[in-house]
Amino acid sequence: MSTASCDVRNVVLVGHTGAGKTALVDRLLATAGPPERQNGDHQLAHTSYVGHADPDHRPSRSVSLTLCSLSHRGLTINLLDTPGYPDFVGELRAGLRAADAALFVVSAVDGVDGATGLLWTECAEVGMPRAIAITHLDHARADFTAAVEECQRAFGTGVLPAWLPHRATGGGMRLTGLLTGRIVDYGRGGRRETTAESGRSDVRHAAARAALVEGIIAESEDETLLDRYLSGADPDLDLLLADLEKAVAHGTFFPVLPVGLLTDQGAGHDNGERGPARAGGFGSDELLDLFVQGFPAPAEHPLPALTRPDGSACDPGTGDPTGPLVAEVVKTTTDPYVGRMSVVRVFSGTLRPDDPVHVSGHGRAAAGHADHDDDERVGALSRPYGSVLHSVPDCPAGGICVVTKLGTAETGDTLSSLDDPRHLPAWTMPEPLLPIAIRARGRADEDRLSTALSRLAVEDPTLRVVQDPETSQLVLWSMGEAHAEVVLERLAQRYGATVDRVPTVIPLRETLRAPARGLGRQVKQSGGHGQYAVCQIEVEPLPPGSGFEFVDEVVGGAIPRSFIPSVEKGIRAQMAQGVRAGHPLTDLRVRLVDGKSHSVDSSDMAFQIAGGLALRDAARSSGVVVLEPVLAVDVSVPDEFVGTVVSDLSTRRGRVVGMDPVPPAPGSASSFAATRTVVHAEVPESEMSRYAIELRSLSHGTGSFHREPHGYEPMPPQLADALSG
């Protein structure tokens, strides 16, 4: 892996769940073969360096970012396979941060979903090079032409096929290169190329080739190429290929390639024998060639802005392998045999085993200088091929490697030189918005739970663990049900901590309905030392958010000054306990207006008890209102879903307080970048516990929302009565 930055390609695979990303990575691995082709076994390897028993890797759904490395035409290609399910968008963000180009995997059967379209727009805003792989072409309902047209409608101009597939007679698939005219047959005999001229004579592909050539010329900076084309001359193939590569690298042209399995041609699978690595599918070689020729080297991709660990500015990085070290932990996980492992992208300098590094991030080194307590030593370096880790001597700028035994570095932390510490800005992570309350099943589970949750929170930045101080519940904030299920499964399988899900408790409040007077008497004067305290209070509700006010209006020494704080303390204690359904009281002004004391039997405790009794007496007179927390919610959806969202918020007892249009990003041609609207509403928190899931359904995966506390408001009487009844 001691290669220059120009000899590396970092590609992230994205697309909706079930599009075939993981299967495609497996075929690319099989096509490239193992490092140095140590043996003839080309069995498809699973795309993970973690064991198969890990719940992160299930046959039906990928739920974690995985890294695989392979070699093709002398270059190292790092493939980052991301989950397609929206719950695991944090893993997707990590893959985008580590990669320099994106391959969008689109099923010819299922098409483009809303989440994939939004991701395309996001990549367009940062100029990330993209290409499209059409999968599932072996399906009876698959139509490559229709799939390309859908991608063009969804992703805009610049989306054009570079190869066309055609089902060959007797099984197999034939691919025709629209620029080169090369014809590649995938069938029982494996992969076979025919002459270039035969492809150019196929009139069926003339229109597609003309569109491709015109698209490349439109992006070309060579005016002579356009003049020659307009004059009727056939453009020079080498110039077209060069301009194609530039357009892809600049993020303005997006080639479409067909890839897939050959389910009807056998190729050694019928009798249990394995044929050549590429015999079970088509398009893998062409896709690998695109990675090498069309996608940019890491040095061509701009580095994120750099700062010092204290936030001060520093010179921008250059991506030079000989420069100062700047690397980032994009994923942290734990292997039962290897221990803690970190996937690290090196942006500048060279990372080597046993190097001391400075770790910044997660609030470290914020005092204006690098703290040596944040220094640690790098362990062994390796790159994964399938489920096997291969040791490497170093990882220069542009590379991605697996580092073992980083004791304190967490996902998103920056690793840099001790003598020149630098810091990369944190990438945008989604906010976990689905609360899941849990409770340890037994004492042994409770002992393991704290350590297990802290480790999982380090590995997964989209998981937030909160011990609610009001309800005493342990709440996991996750991205969705699937995310929560994976977290609970990891707790049980990795750490032996079994938990039960319990209903999430919403912290309610109480206040008085109207002004009232209350009398508290604590009189006990028989049998030993007595208790004597009488206090009279006047209570009035305050506007929401006012809290508690205590006013001493006692005159004439009816209550000694030393016992006035005791009355207030007793009232505060009673407010914390509540007077109706056990919810704390708030937004009250209490005036202590009169009382009585005894020279011998009055005490601090007696006046505390009397203060609480006086508040309860006032509550009986005025009545109690139950208050529920209300959230300020901002929901962002495409204009076509605004009506649906507003109607749904109304059913949740929400009040829409405004709407703001959000225009599409400049230069974005994607249909998913249409004008969006942010709906501002105030909604009771009890109605929003599962909104993260329900908004996804309402908006077809294109909606997002943000929530924050807005205050407390009276709960409808029928709901309050149901709670207290």
N, C-alpha and C positions, 0 to 999 in steps of 0.2 A: 504493500500500500504506500510505499515511499514514492509517490508520483507527484508530479507538479499539478497545480490547480487546473491546468488546461486538459489534463488527462482524466478528469472526473466529471460525471453527470449525475446530478441529484434530481430525481423525478418522484413526485408524489402522485399517487393514483387516487382519484376521487370519483364519486358517483353514488347513486342511491343504493340502498341495500338490495342485494340480489342481482345487481348488474353484472357480477362476475369478476370483480377486481382481484380477489384472492386467487381464484382459479387462473386468471391471466398471469399473475405473478408466478404461480407454479409452472405454467407453460414456458414463460420466459427463462426461468431457472433451468428447466430441463433442456431448452434449446441451447443456452449458453454452455451448459455442462458444468460440473464442479470445478473448482480451482485446480489448474494444472492437469485436469482430467485424470485424476489419480487412479480411477478404475473405470470399467465399462458399465457400471450400474447407473442408469439415468432415471432411477425411480423419482417420481415427483416428490419434492420435499415441501413440508409445510412451512409457510412463511413466518417463522418465529424462531427466536433464539431461546424461548422459554419452552419447557416441556409440554407435551400434549395434555398432561393431566391438569394443566392450569385452566381455570374457568374462562380466561381471556380468549380461549381459542376453541370454539365449538364448530362442528361441521356446518351448521346452518347459518351462522351469523358471526362476523368478526366484530369484536367490541373493543379492540385495542389497536393502537398504532404499532405496526411491525416493520422491521428493517431487514432487507435482504440485499446482499451485494453480489454482483456477477461481473464477469469480464466479457467484452465484445470488441473486436477489432482493436485490441490493445488498450482500451479504456476501461476504467472502473465505473460501473453504473450502480448507484445506490437507489434501490426502489423502496419507497415508503408507502406501504399499504394502509389506507385509512378506513375506519368503519363508515358504512353508509347510513347507519341509523342515526336520526337526529340527536338522540340522547347522548351520543359520544362525540359531540362536536368539539370538545376539548382536545381529543386525540387528533382530530382533523386539523385544528389550529396549529398544533405542534408540528404536524407533517408539513403544513404550508410554510412554517417558519424555517424548517430545515432544508426545504427544497429550493431549486432554482427554476423549475418548470413543472407544469401540471399536465397529467394525462387524464382527461375526462372519459370515464368508461360509461357508455350508454347502451342499454339493452335495446336490441332491434324489436323486442316484443313490448316492453314496458314504456319506452320512450323517456322523455325528460321530465322529472318532477320539479316542483317549485323550489325545494331546497337546493337542488343542483343548479337551477337557474340563478338563484341568489349568489351562490358561490362563484359562478362564472362572472357575474358582475363585480364581485369583490376582487377577483383576480385581475379583471380588466382595469380597475381603479389603480392598482399598483403596477400594471404593465407586465404581469407575469406571463411568459410564453406558455401557450396551451396547444394541445392537439386532442383529437377525439378518436377513441377506439370503439367501433360498433361491435357488440358481442351478441351471442345467442342467435347467430345466423343459421344455425342448424335446426332451429325451431320451425315447425310447419307454418306458423303465422308470421315468420320473419320476412321483412321486406327492406333490403338495404337502401334502395332509393327513397322509400317513404321515411326511413329513419334519418337519412341525410337531410331531407326537406324539413323534418321536424326540428332538427338541430339548427338549421338555417333560420327558421322562424324564431326559435328560442334564443339563439346566441348571436344572430345578426350576420352582417356581411363578413366575408373573409373565411367562412366555413365552406370548404370545398373538398371533395374526395381526391386523394392522390392515387388510390388504387381502387379498382372495381372488381367485385367478386362475381363469379359465375359458376353455378353448379355444373360440374363436368359429367359427361356421359359415363355411366357405370359407377358413379360415386366419386367422392373427392371434390375438391374445389380448385378453381382456376382464378388467379389474381392477375390483373393486367395493370401495369404501371402507366398512368396517363401521360407522364412526361417522357419517360425512357422508352415506352413501348415494350418493356420486358414482360414476358408472360411466365408465370410461375405456377406449375401444376403441383397440387398436394393430393396425393392419392395413395394407393397401396404400395407403390414403390418409394414413398417418401416425397421429398421435395425435388422438383426437376424444373430447370429453366430452359426456355426455348429462345429462338433468335429474336432480336429486338424488332426486326422489320415486320414480323408477322403481327405484332400488336398494333403497329401503326396503320395497317391496312384494314383493321376492323372498323367499319363505318358505324357500328353501334356505339362506339365510344367517342366518336368525333365531337359531338356536342359537349360531352363532359370534359374532353381535353381542351376544347376551345375556351370553355368557361374557366378552367384552371389556369391556362396560359394568360388569359386576360386579367384574371385576378392577381397573378404574380406580377405582370407588367404594370398594373395599376399601383402596386406597392414599390416598384423599382425606382431607384434613383438615377438609373441610366436612361437618359432621354433618347439616345441613339437606338436603344432596344425598342422603345415605343415607336419611333419613326419607321424602323425597318418592319415592324409588325403591321403598322397601318398601310405600308406600301405593298403588303402581300407576301413579304419574304418570311420564310420559316425561321423563327427565332433560334439562336444558337443554344443548344441543349446545355452546355456548360454554364452559360450566362443565366439561363433560366434556373438551373439548380442552385447556383450561387445566390440569386435573388430570393429563391424560395427559402433557403436557409436563413438569410438575413431577415426576411419578413416574419418567419417563425420566431427567431430569437428576439425580435423587437416587439412581439406580441400583437402583430397586426394581421397575421395570416394563420389560419388554423386548419391544418391538413386532417382529413378523415381517413382512417384505415380500417379495413375489415379484419377482425380476428375471431377465431372460434375453434370449436371442436369439430371433428369429423366423426359423427356417431354411426355412420353407415358403411364405413370402408374397412373396418377391422384393423388392418396394419399390425397383425400379430397379437391383437387383444382377444380374439375369439378363442384361441387355444391356451390362454393364460400366459403366453410369452410376450415380452415387451420388445417392440421394434425400436427403431431409432428414436431419439428424444423428441424429434419434431413430427413423428408420424401421426400422433393423435390430434393434431390441430393445424391451423393455418394462420399465416400473418405474423408469426412471432419474429421471424428473421427481419421482415420489413419494418416492424415496429422498433426492433433494436437498432436497425440502421438509422431510423429517424432520430432516436435518442442521441446517437453519436453525431450525425450530420446536421440535424436541425435544431437541437436544443442547445442553449448556451452553456459554456463552461462557467464554473463558479466565479471566476475573475470578471466575467462580463456582467454578472448580476450585482447591482449596487448593494453595498453593505448597509445594515441598519445604522442609524445615528449612534455615535458613541459618546459617552460622558465619563467623567471620573466617578468612583463609587460614592462621592459626596454630592454628586449632581452637577459639578462644575463642568464646563465645556472642555473638550480636548480635540486634537486633530483627528479628522476622519480616517478610518482605516483604509488600507489599500488591498487587502486580501493577499498580501505577499507572504509566502511560506517562511521567509527569513525575517519577517517583521515581528513586532511584539505580539505575544499570544493573546487572542481573544476567541473564546469558545463559549458555547451555551449548552446547558443540559436541557434537551427537549423532551426527555422521558426518563422516568425513574421506575424501576420495578425490582422485585425480589425473586430470586430463583432458589428453590430449596437446596440445591447443591452448590451453586456458585456464590450465593449471597446477593448483596445489593449490587445492581447493575444500572448504569446510566448510559443512555444514548446521547452522544455529544456531537454537535456540529461545530467544526473548527472554521471560523471566519478569517482569522489572520494568524500568522506564525505557524508553529508546528508543535503538536502535543506528543510527548514521549512518556513512556512508563517511568515511574518514580520521580517525575518532575514535581517540584513544589509549586502550587498554584494558589492564587488568592481567589476566594469565593465571595461574590457580591450578589445582593438580591435579598428579597424577603426581609427588608429592613436592616440588613447588615451595613456596617461601616457608614453610618449616616452622620457621624460626628465631625466630618470634615477631613478625615484621613483614613487610610487603610488600617484596619485593626488586625494585628497578627493572630488574634484568636480565630480569625476567619481563614487562616491558611491551612491547607492540607496537602497531602501527597497523592499523586495519581497512581492508581494501581495498573494492572495489566491492560493492554489495549488489544482489541480483536475486532473482526468483522464477521457477521453471521452469514453462513450459507445454509439455508433451510434451518434445521434445528441444531446445527453444529457451529461452534465458534472457532474461528481460525485466528491464531495470534498474529499480530503485525508489529513491526518494530517502531512505527510512528504513525502519526496522522497529520499530514500537512494541511495548510489552508485549503478549504473547499471540500475536505473529506468529512465523512461521518463514521464514527466508530462507537464501539461499546467499551465503556470503562468500568472496571470492577473496583469495589472497595472505596468509593467516594463516600466518606462517612457522614458529612453534613450537607453537601450540595443537594439541592432540591430541584424539581422541575422548574425551569425558567431562570435558574441562577446562572451567572456569568463566571467563567474561569479565565483568569488573566495572569500575566507575569507578576511576580512579587515586587519587582523594582519598577513596574510601570502598570499599575492596576487600572483597568477600564471596566466600563459597565455598559451592557446592551439594554435598551429599553424593553420593558415587558411587552409581550405581544397581547393583543386583545383577546381576552377570554370571556366567554359567556357567563352570565350570572345564573347560578343554580336557583331555581324558582319552585321546585316541588318539595315540600317538607314531608319527611317520613319520621315519625316518632318511634323509637325502639326502646326495649327494656331487656336487660340480660336475663336469660332463662334461669340461671342458677348462680350460686356463689362463685364457682370456678369460672364461669363465663364472665362474670362481672370483673374478676381479677384480670382477665386477659383483654377485656374490651378497650380500656383506655390506650394501652400500647398499640393494639391492632388498629384502632381508628387514627391514631397519630401517624402511623406508618402509611395507611391508605391515603390520608390527606396529603402527605408528602408526594406520593406517586401521582395523585389525581388532583390537579388544581381546580377542577370543576366540582369537587366534593367539599362541602363546608359542614363542619361539625360544631353544633351549638348546644351548650347546656343552658337551657332557658332559666334564668334566675327567678322568674315569677311562677312558672308552672313546675319547675324542677324536672322537666322532661329533657331527655337526650334526643335531639332532633338532627337528622341528617338532611341537609339541603342538597338535592340531586337535580339532574337535568330531566328526569322522567322515570317512569316505572321500570323500564328496562335497565337504566343506569342503577336504580336502587336495588334491583334484584341482583345485579352483578356484584355490587358492594356487599350485600348481605351474604352472598355465596362465598366471596373472598374471605369475609370474616370467619365463616364456619370452616372452610377447607384449608385456608392458609394458616389461620391463627387459632383454630379450635374454639372460637367464641360464638356461641349460638345465641341468637336474640329473637325476640318476638316483636312483631309490629303492633303498636297500640294506637288508638285514635289520638290525633293531634289536638291538644287542648288550646283553645284560643283564650288569651288572658283578658277577661272581662273586668269591668269596673262598676261601681255603684255610686250614686249621688242622691241627694234628697230632692223630692219633687217640688217642695215649696218651703218657705221659711217656717220655722217652728221653734218652740221652747221645750227644753228638756230639764228634768230634775233627776239628780243622782244622789241616792242616800246609801251610805254604807255605815250602818249603826249596829254595833255588837258590844254590849256593855255588861255581860254576865260571864262569870267563869274565867278568872284571870285577867290578863291585860286586854282591854277592850279596843275596839276600832270605832272611830267616829269621824265621819266626813260627809258634808252635804254641800253640793254645788248646783248652781242653776245656770244654764247656758241658753243662749239664743243662736240658732243656726240658720244660715241662709245659703242656698246654692250659688255658685259663681259661674261665670262663662267657661265653656270647655277649655281645658288647658291651663286654668288658673292655679291648680294645685290646692294647697291648704294654707289658710291664714288663721292665726290664733290671736285674739285681742283680749287683753286684760282690762276689764271695766269695773273691777271690784273697788268699792269705796268704803271708807270707815273701818277698814281692817276686819271685815267679816270673815275673810280667809287670810291667815298670816302669809306674808310675802314668801316665806320659805316653802309654802305648799302650792303656790301658783304653778311652778314648773311641773309639779307632780300631776296636777289636773291635766295640763297639756300632754304630758307623757301618756297618761291613761287614755286620753282621746285619740292620740296617734296610734296607740296599740289596738284600740277598738276599730279604728279606720282600717288598719292592716288586715284585721280578721273579717271585716264586713259585718253587715247587720241583717242581710236577707238571705243570700245564697252563698256566702263565704267569699265574695269578691271584694277587693279593697275599695274603700270609699275615696273619692277625690272631688276636687272642685268645690270646696266648702270654706266658708268663713264662720268661725266659732267665736262668740263673745262670751266670756265668763263674766256674769253680771252680779252674782250674789252667792252666798253660801254661809255655812256655819262650821265652827270647829270646837274642839274640846281641849282644855288646857293639858289634860293627861292622856286621853285616849286617841287624839288625832295623830296621824302618822303619814309618812310619804306613801306607803302602800295603800292606806285607806283612801287618800285623795286620788290615787291612780284608779282604784276600783270605782270610786264615785264618778270620775270623769267619763269612764267607759259607759257606766249605767246611764248617765245623763244623755250621752249621744244616742244610745239605744232608745231611750224614751222619746227623744226628738224625732227619731226615724219612724217610730210607731205613729206619731201624730201627723207627720207630713207625707208619709209614703216614700217608697224608694224606687228610683229609676235605674234600670240596668243599662250600662253603657258598653258598647262594643267598639273595638278598634276599626278604624276606617283607613284605607290605603289610598294614596294618590297614585293612580295607574296611568301610564302612557303606553298605548297600544299602537304599534306601527304596522300597517297592512297596505297592500295595493288598493287603489281606489275601488276596485270592483268588490272588495270585501268589506267596505266601510259600513254599509247598511246592515250586513249580517252581524258585524261586531257590535255595533250600537244596539241592535235589538237584543243581542245576547247579554250585554252589560245591563240592560234594563231588567231582564229576568233575574239578574243577580242583585237587585235592589241598588244598582249603581246610578249615579248622576253624571251625565256627560256635561262637562264644563267648558269644552272648547275643542276645536280641531285646527290642525295646522298642516297645510300641504307641504310635501317634501319633494322637490323636483329631482329627476334622475341625475346621476353623475354626468358631468360633461364628457362627451365623446363616447358614451356607452350606447351600443346599438342593440343590446339584449332586450328581448321583450319583457324579461323579468325586471328590467330596470325602469319600468314605467313609473309614472308619478305615484308616490305613496302618500298616505295621510297618517298623521299621528293623532289619535283620539285621546283626549285628556278626560279622565273620569275619576270620580271618588266612589269607591266600592267597599263594602264591609269585608274585613279580612276573612271572615268565615265562609264567604262565597268565592274565595280566590284560591283555595288550597290546591285544587287540581286544574287551575286555569292554564298552566303550562302545557298540559296534555290537550285540553279542549280547544285552545286557540290553534294549536297545530292542525287539528281536524277542521276547524272552521275556515282556516285560511289556506288549506292544502299545503301546509308546510312553509308558507311565505311570511307568516306573521311573527312578530316579536313584541315583548313588552318589558317594561321596567316598573317596579313597585317600590314605594317607600312609605313610611308611616305618615299619616296625615292628622291623626288625633282620634278622639273618642266621640261618639254620638249615641243618642238613646236608641236602644233596640226596640223594635216593635213589641207591644205588650204581649201579643199572643206567643211570640218566640221566647220572651223572657219568662212568661208563665210556664211554658213547657220545660225550660231549664230548671226552674225552681220546684216544679211539681214532681 
